[in-house]
Amino acid sequence: MRRSLGRYELTRELGRGGMGVVWEAYDPGHGRHVAVKLIAPRGYGSELTERRFLREARLTSRLSHPGIPAVYDHGSHEGELYLVMELVPGRGLDATLDDEGTLPVDRAAGIARSVADVLAYAHGQGVVHRDLKPSNLMITPSGEVKVLDFGVAAALEPRPGETRFTAANATPGTVIYMAPEQAVGRTVPASDLYSLGCVLYELLAGRPPFTEGSQFMLYHQHANEPVPPLAGHRHGIPAGLRKLVEGLLEKNPEDRPGSAVEVRALLSAWVPDTAATTLTHPRLAEIAALRLSGRPARALEEYAELMAAPGLGHVDFLAARVGAALCTGALGRTREALDELKSVLAEQRSLLGPEDPAVLDTRYEIAVLLVRLGERHAAAELLRRLAEDEARDMPVGDPRRGRSHGLLKRLDRMA
């Protein structure tokens, strides 16, 4: 069994599909566990494919969104292309569908809205996913949705004008969710919206709109056959949601909703706002006290147990991730703790807003870790902005209000 890829120590296989094999690996250079996706270019066209892949990897590594796993590294090693990414806990949406079948309307709409939010960001950066499907959507233990494999399909698909019908690894699993225009090599942002429509249809109906026949027949159905009505699979789906799915599955890209931003807004009508009613879990204060008492290793274990427990709210899950990262830092793994806090911060900002006290707390802890790593200039820049935000957003009398200013003064004295 393969055990290494350059400096990465491959520990266990996480899964495989038409495009490659994904491994969990350890990166000793950064002291963190990562996901490594290996893609053999032999079936795709060798040198040309490698150039496309590396170009797309460079582009997608610049994407920064809570719903997109970070890309840390990419390259070619002994004839195989590889991507090194953030290791995301959870399970694929395809596995969830296998276990649960159709999903409640609010949950299906919530998942689709999360994907639309990611697409809105990516399309704004000029990036189209091209291969949206349940196996490329990960549901984390806290219920977040992560969209995987940005850029991979773009690197491996034929250029405009080249047929896809005989592509070496064009699998039925991909064709089932593919927009009609992609069959002839044309891909636009609205192609992702069509694929999202197929996914949402499956969440509500228990199956995608078209599933039977050869790859060629599936292409033909997407391009020409009317979409089977959702009402034929399930009663009680709101009329507005049915209309949205029908709009996403229009044959002509110009007839679909105008953007992922529009789709995200429309889906909000069927997604309850739970953030305001989320309560703080009592175990958070207990474990924090354990950490502050000088027992970070034990506290880290208890944070892991809490995050694995069912029913933990999204806000509390993020708070537990912050606490676990602080434990990691206290145990000497400072860079790993810093990377985790930066990841959590992006999600907290998206969920709670930039002025929330939890967001300000995480920013402060990031500055502390930067100081510990000797990156004083970066820490000072962060603290100057944070001191202004704390003075504006924290109430008078809050003991945290002057902490950034105080740490900044200590840094100045050290310099």
C-alpha positions as CSV (number, residue, x, y, z in Angstrom):
1,M,0.0,0.0,0.0
2,R,1.3,3.5,-0.9
3,R,2.5,5.4,2.2
4,S,3.9,8.7,0.9
5,L,3.7,11.4,-1.7
6,G,6.8,13.7,-1.5
7,R,6.7,15.1,2.0
8,Y,3.1,14.0,2.6
9,E,2.6,10.8,4.7
10,L,-0.5,9.0,3.3
11,T,-2.3,7.4,6.2
12,R,-5.7,6.0,4.9
13,E,-7.7,6.1,1.8
14,L,-10.9,8.2,2.1
15,G,-12.5,7.4,-1.2
16,R,-12.2,7.0,-4.9
17,G,-14.2,8.0,-8.0
18,G,-13.9,8.7,-11.7
19,M,-11.3,11.5,-11.3
20,G,-9.0,9.9,-8.7
21,V,-8.3,8.7,-5.2
22,V,-8.5,10.8,-2.0
23,W,-6.2,10.1,0.9
24,E,-6.0,11.4,4.4
25,A,-2.4,12.4,4.9
26,Y,-0.1,14.1,7.5
27,D,2.0,17.2,6.5
28,P,4.9,17.2,8.9
29,G,6.1,20.5,7.5
30,H,3.0,22.3,8.9
31,G,2.0,19.8,11.6
32,R,-1.4,19.2,10.2
33,H,-3.6,16.5,8.7
34,V,-4.8,17.1,5.2
35,A,-6.7,15.5,2.3
36,V,-4.6,14.6,-0.8
37,K,-6.4,14.0,-4.1
38,L,-4.4,12.0,-6.6
39,I,-5.4,12.2,-10.3
40,A,-3.7,10.0,-12.9
41,P,-3.5,12.0,-16.1
42,R,-2.9,9.0,-18.4
43,G,-6.6,8.7,-19.2
44,Y,-7.1,12.4,-19.9
45,G,-4.3,13.6,-22.2
46,S,-1.0,13.8,-20.4
47,E,1.0,17.0,-20.8
48,L,-1.9,19.2,-22.0
49,T,-4.1,18.0,-19.1
50,E,-1.3,18.6,-16.6
51,R,-1.0,22.2,-17.8
52,R,-4.7,22.7,-17.5
53,F,-4.8,21.1,-14.1
54,L,-2.0,23.2,-12.6
55,R,-3.6,26.4,-14.1
56,E,-6.9,25.6,-12.5
57,A,-5.4,24.6,-9.2
58,R,-3.5,27.9,-9.0
59,L,-6.8,29.7,-9.7
60,T,-8.9,27.8,-7.2
61,S,-6.3,27.9,-4.4
62,R,-7.1,31.6,-4.2
63,L,-10.7,31.0,-3.4
64,S,-11.5,31.8,0.3
65,H,-15.0,31.0,1.5
66,P,-16.3,29.0,4.5
67,G,-18.0,26.6,2.1
68,I,-14.9,25.8,0.1
69,P,-12.1,23.7,1.6
70,A,-8.8,25.5,1.4
71,V,-6.3,24.3,-1.2
72,Y,-2.8,24.2,0.4
73,D,-0.7,22.7,-2.4
74,H,-0.8,21.2,-5.8
75,G,1.6,19.7,-8.4
76,S,2.7,16.6,-10.2
77,H,4.6,13.7,-8.7
78,E,5.8,10.7,-10.6
79,G,3.1,10.9,-13.3
80,E,0.3,11.8,-11.0
81,L,-1.4,15.1,-10.4
82,Y,-2.3,16.0,-6.9
83,L,-4.2,18.5,-4.8
84,V,-3.5,19.0,-1.1
85,M,-6.6,20.4,0.7
86,E,-8.1,21.1,4.0
87,L,-9.3,17.9,5.6
88,V,-13.1,18.3,6.2
89,P,-14.9,16.0,8.7
90,G,-18.3,14.8,7.7
91,R,-19.9,12.6,5.1
92,G,-20.9,13.1,1.5
93,L,-24.4,14.2,0.6
94,D,-24.7,11.1,-1.5
95,A,-24.3,8.9,1.6
96,T,-26.9,11.0,3.4
97,L,-29.4,10.5,0.6
98,D,-28.7,6.7,0.6
99,D,-29.5,6.6,4.3
100,E,-32.4,9.0,4.5
101,G,-34.0,9.2,1.1
102,T,-36.0,12.4,0.6
103,L,-35.2,15.3,3.0
104,P,-37.6,17.7,4.7
105,V,-38.3,20.8,2.6
106,D,-36.5,23.2,5.0
107,R,-33.4,21.0,5.2
108,A,-33.3,20.5,1.4
109,A,-33.7,24.2,0.8
110,G,-31.0,24.9,3.4
111,I,-28.5,22.7,1.8
112,A,-29.2,24.2,-1.6
113,R,-29.0,27.7,-0.3
114,S,-25.6,26.9,1.2
115,V,-24.4,25.6,-2.2
116,A,-25.8,28.7,-3.9
117,D,-23.9,30.9,-1.5
118,V,-20.7,29.2,-2.5
119,L,-21.5,29.4,-6.2
120,A,-22.3,33.1,-5.8
121,Y,-18.9,33.7,-4.4
122,A,-17.0,31.5,-6.9
123,H,-18.9,32.9,-9.9
124,G,-18.0,36.4,-8.6
125,Q,-14.3,35.3,-8.8
126,G,-14.7,34.0,-12.3
127,V,-14.7,30.3,-11.3
128,V,-17.3,27.8,-12.5
129,H,-17.5,24.4,-10.7
130,R,-18.6,22.3,-13.7
131,D,-19.2,19.1,-11.7
132,L,-21.7,19.8,-9.0
133,K,-23.2,16.6,-7.6
134,P,-24.0,15.0,-4.2
135,S,-20.7,13.2,-3.9
136,N,-19.0,16.6,-4.2
137,L,-21.0,18.1,-1.3
138,M,-19.8,17.3,2.2
139,I,-22.1,17.7,5.3
140,T,-19.9,18.5,8.4
141,P,-20.9,17.3,11.9
142,S,-22.3,20.8,12.6
143,G,-24.5,20.7,9.5
144,E,-22.4,23.0,7.3
145,V,-22.1,22.3,3.6
146,K,-18.7,22.2,1.9
147,V,-18.4,22.2,-1.9
148,L,-15.5,20.0,-3.0
149,D,-13.4,19.7,-6.2
150,F,-13.5,23.2,-7.5
151,G,-11.3,23.4,-10.6
152,V,-10.8,19.7,-11.1
153,A,-13.4,19.2,-13.7
154,A,-12.4,22.4,-15.4
155,A,-8.9,21.0,-15.9
156,L,-10.0,17.6,-17.2
157,E,-12.9,18.4,-19.5
158,P,-12.5,19.0,-23.2
159,R,-12.2,22.5,-24.6
160,P,-15.2,24.2,-26.3
161,G,-16.1,22.4,-29.5
162,E,-14.6,19.1,-28.4
163,T,-17.2,16.3,-27.8
164,R,-17.6,14.8,-24.4
165,F,-19.3,11.6,-25.5
166,T,-16.1,9.6,-25.6
167,A,-14.2,11.3,-22.8
168,A,-12.2,8.6,-21.1
169,N,-13.6,9.0,-17.6
170,A,-17.0,10.6,-18.3
171,T,-19.1,8.7,-15.7
172,P,-22.8,8.3,-15.6
173,G,-22.7,9.8,-12.1
174,T,-21.5,13.1,-13.6
175,V,-23.7,13.0,-16.6
176,I,-26.8,12.7,-14.4
177,Y,-26.2,16.2,-13.0
178,M,-24.7,17.8,-16.2
179,A,-26.3,20.8,-17.9
180,P,-27.2,20.3,-21.6
181,E,-24.7,22.8,-22.9
182,Q,-21.8,21.0,-21.2
183,A,-22.3,18.0,-23.5
184,V,-21.0,20.1,-26.4
185,G,-18.2,21.8,-24.4
186,R,-19.9,25.0,-23.5
187,T,-19.8,25.8,-19.7
188,V,-21.2,29.0,-18.2
189,P,-22.1,30.0,-14.6
190,A,-25.7,29.0,-15.3
191,S,-24.4,25.4,-15.9
192,D,-23.7,25.2,-12.2
193,L,-27.3,26.4,-11.5
194,Y,-28.7,23.5,-13.6
195,S,-26.6,21.0,-11.7
196,L,-27.8,22.6,-8.4
197,G,-31.3,22.1,-9.8
198,C,-30.6,18.4,-10.3
199,V,-29.3,18.1,-6.8
200,L,-32.3,19.9,-5.2
201,Y,-34.7,17.8,-7.3
202,E,-33.0,14.7,-5.9
203,L,-33.2,16.0,-2.3
204,L,-36.9,16.6,-2.7
205,A,-37.8,13.6,-4.9
206,G,-35.4,11.0,-3.8
207,R,-33.9,10.6,-7.3
208,P,-32.4,13.0,-9.9
209,P,-34.7,14.0,-12.8
210,F,-33.0,11.7,-15.4
211,T,-31.3,8.4,-14.4
212,E,-32.1,5.7,-17.1
213,G,-30.1,4.8,-20.2
214,S,-26.6,5.2,-21.6
215,Q,-24.5,8.3,-21.3
216,F,-25.7,9.4,-24.8
217,M,-29.4,8.9,-23.8
218,L,-28.8,10.9,-20.6
219,Y,-27.3,13.7,-22.6
220,H,-30.3,13.6,-24.9
221,Q,-32.8,13.6,-22.0
222,H,-31.2,16.6,-20.4
223,A,-31.2,18.5,-23.7
224,N,-34.6,17.5,-25.0
225,E,-36.9,15.7,-22.6
226,P,-39.3,17.6,-20.2
227,V,-38.4,17.2,-16.6
228,P,-40.7,14.8,-14.7
229,P,-42.9,16.9,-12.4
230,L,-41.8,16.8,-8.7
231,A,-45.4,16.3,-7.7
232,G,-45.2,12.8,-9.3
233,H,-42.7,11.8,-6.7
234,R,-43.8,13.6,-3.6
235,H,-46.8,15.7,-2.4
236,G,-46.6,18.8,-0.3
237,I,-43.7,20.5,-1.9
238,P,-44.5,24.3,-1.9
239,A,-45.5,25.6,-5.3
240,G,-42.8,28.3,-5.2
241,L,-40.1,25.8,-4.5
242,R,-41.3,23.6,-7.4
243,K,-41.3,26.6,-9.7
244,L,-37.7,27.4,-8.6
245,V,-36.5,23.9,-9.4
246,E,-38.2,24.0,-12.8
247,G,-36.5,27.3,-13.5
248,L,-33.1,25.9,-12.6
249,L,-33.7,23.0,-14.9
250,E,-34.5,25.0,-18.0
251,K,-32.8,23.7,-21.1
252,N,-31.6,27.1,-22.2
253,P,-29.0,28.7,-19.8
254,E,-30.5,32.2,-20.5
255,D,-33.9,30.9,-19.2
256,R,-32.6,29.9,-15.8
257,P,-32.4,32.3,-12.8
258,G,-30.1,35.2,-13.5
259,S,-27.4,34.3,-10.9
260,A,-26.5,32.2,-7.9
261,V,-27.2,35.3,-5.7
262,E,-30.8,35.3,-6.9
263,V,-31.1,31.6,-6.2
264,R,-29.8,32.0,-2.7
265,A,-32.3,34.8,-2.0
266,L,-35.2,32.7,-3.4
267,L,-34.3,29.7,-1.3
268,S,-34.3,31.7,1.9
269,A,-38.1,31.6,1.9
270,W,-38.0,27.9,2.9
271,V,-35.1,28.1,5.3
272,P,-35.9,28.9,9.0
273,D,-33.5,31.4,10.6
274,T,-32.1,29.4,13.5
275,A,-29.1,31.5,14.3
276,A,-31.0,33.8,16.6
277,T,-32.4,31.0,18.7
278,T,-29.2,29.1,19.2
279,L,-28.3,28.6,22.9
280,T,-24.9,28.3,24.4
281,H,-24.1,24.7,25.4
282,P,-23.4,24.5,29.1
283,R,-20.4,22.2,28.5
284,L,-18.5,25.0,26.7
285,A,-17.9,27.0,29.9
286,E,-16.9,23.8,31.8
287,I,-14.3,22.8,29.2
288,A,-13.0,26.3,28.9
289,A,-12.4,26.3,32.6
290,L,-10.5,23.0,32.3
291,R,-8.3,24.5,29.5
292,L,-7.6,27.6,31.6
293,S,-6.7,25.5,34.6
294,G,-3.6,24.2,32.8
295,R,-5.1,20.9,31.4
296,P,-5.3,21.6,27.6
297,A,-4.8,17.9,26.6
298,R,-7.8,16.8,28.6
299,A,-9.8,19.8,27.4
300,L,-9.0,19.0,23.8
301,E,-10.4,15.5,24.3
302,E,-13.6,16.9,25.8
303,Y,-14.0,19.5,23.0
304,A,-13.7,16.6,20.5
305,E,-16.4,14.6,22.4
306,L,-18.7,17.7,22.4
307,M,-18.3,18.3,18.7
308,A,-19.1,14.7,17.9
309,A,-22.3,14.8,19.9
310,P,-25.5,15.0,18.0
311,G,-27.7,18.2,18.1
312,L,-24.9,20.7,18.8
313,G,-25.9,24.1,17.4
314,H,-23.8,25.7,14.6
315,V,-22.7,28.6,16.8
316,D,-21.7,26.3,19.7
317,F,-19.8,24.0,17.3
318,L,-17.7,27.0,16.1
319,A,-17.1,28.0,19.7
320,A,-15.9,24.4,20.5
321,R,-13.6,24.6,17.4
322,V,-12.1,27.8,18.8
323,G,-11.6,26.2,22.2
324,A,-10.0,23.1,20.7
325,A,-7.6,25.3,18.6
326,L,-6.6,27.2,21.7
327,C,-5.8,23.8,23.4
328,T,-3.7,22.8,20.4
329,G,-1.8,26.1,20.7
330,A,-1.2,25.5,24.4
331,L,0.2,22.1,23.5
332,G,2.9,23.7,21.3
333,R,1.2,23.2,17.9
334,T,1.0,27.0,17.3
335,R,0.8,27.0,13.5
336,E,-1.9,24.3,13.4
337,A,-3.9,26.3,15.9
338,L,-3.5,29.5,13.9
339,D,-4.7,27.8,10.7
340,E,-7.7,26.4,12.5
341,L,-8.7,29.8,14.0
342,K,-8.4,31.5,10.6
343,S,-10.8,28.9,9.2
344,V,-13.2,29.3,12.1
345,L,-13.1,33.1,11.8
346,A,-14.4,33.0,8.2
347,E,-17.3,30.9,9.2
348,Q,-18.1,33.0,12.3
349,R,-18.1,36.2,10.2
350,S,-20.5,34.6,7.7
351,L,-22.9,33.3,10.4
352,L,-22.7,35.9,13.1
353,G,-21.6,39.1,11.4
354,P,-18.2,40.9,11.7
355,E,-19.2,42.9,14.9
356,D,-20.2,39.8,17.0
357,P,-18.1,39.4,20.2
358,A,-17.2,35.9,19.3
359,V,-15.7,37.2,16.0
360,L,-13.7,39.8,17.9
361,D,-12.5,37.2,20.4
362,T,-11.3,34.9,17.6
363,R,-9.5,37.8,15.9
364,Y,-7.7,38.6,19.2
365,E,-6.6,35.0,19.7
366,I,-5.2,34.9,16.1
367,A,-3.1,38.0,17.0
368,V,-1.8,36.3,20.1
369,L,-0.7,33.3,18.1
370,L,1.0,35.5,15.5
371,V,3.0,37.1,18.3
372,R,3.9,33.7,19.6
373,L,5.2,32.7,16.1
374,G,7.3,35.9,16.0
375,E,5.2,37.5,13.2
376,R,4.9,40.8,15.1
377,H,4.3,43.0,12.1
378,A,1.2,41.0,11.0
379,A,0.0,40.9,14.7
380,A,0.4,44.6,15.0
381,E,-1.6,45.3,11.9
382,L,-4.4,43.0,13.1
383,L,-4.4,44.5,16.6
384,R,-4.6,48.1,15.3
385,R,-7.8,47.3,13.3
386,L,-9.2,45.2,16.2
387,A,-8.6,47.9,18.8
388,E,-10.8,50.2,16.7
389,D,-13.5,47.6,16.3
390,E,-13.5,46.7,20.0
391,A,-13.9,50.4,20.9
392,R,-16.8,50.7,18.5
393,D,-18.6,47.4,19.0
394,M,-18.0,46.4,22.7
395,P,-19.9,48.1,25.5
396,V,-18.2,50.3,27.9
397,G,-17.1,48.3,31.0
398,D,-16.5,45.1,29.0
399,P,-13.0,43.9,30.2
400,R,-12.1,42.8,26.7
401,R,-12.6,46.3,25.3
402,G,-9.0,47.5,25.8
403,R,-7.1,44.2,25.4
404,S,-5.9,44.7,21.8
405,H,-4.7,48.2,22.6
406,G,-2.8,46.8,25.6
407,L,-1.2,44.0,23.6
408,L,-0.2,46.5,20.9
409,K,1.5,48.7,23.5
410,R,3.5,45.6,24.8
411,L,4.6,44.8,21.2
412,D,5.8,48.4,20.8
413,R,7.9,48.2,23.9
414,M,9.3,44.9,22.8
415,A,10.3,46.5,19.4
